[in-house]
C-alpha cells in the first residue's frame, strides 16, 4: 500500500507540474483505494478465524459459577415482571 501512496504523490506532482493530465491522478487514487479496501477485507476476514481458533484452544467466556444462574439485569423480556406470582414473586 505504501507503493500506491507513493505513486499517488508522484501523479499529483506530475499533474501540478503540467506534465500529465488528471486521469493519471484518478488512476493512482483508484489503485490506492483498491489496495486499502483489500487490506480491510483481509483484516476483517481474520477476526472470525481468530475467534474460532481461541474457542478451539479452550478459551472463551468463563463458565457460570454454581448457584449464579438466573436472569441478569437487562436480560429479561420487555414487559416481563419478575415479581409476578407466576415467577414466584409477591
Number of C-alpha atoms within 10 A of each C-alpha: 14 9 11 18 16 13 19 21 15 15 23 20 14 16 16 12 9 10 10 14 13 15 11 17 20 14 14 21 19 14 18 20 15 14 17 14 11 13 13 11 11 11 10 11 11 10 11 11 11 11 13 13 12 12 12 10 9 9 11 11 7 6 6 8 7 6 6 8 8 7 9 8 6 7 8 11 7 7 6 9 12 13 10 10 9 9 10 8 9 8
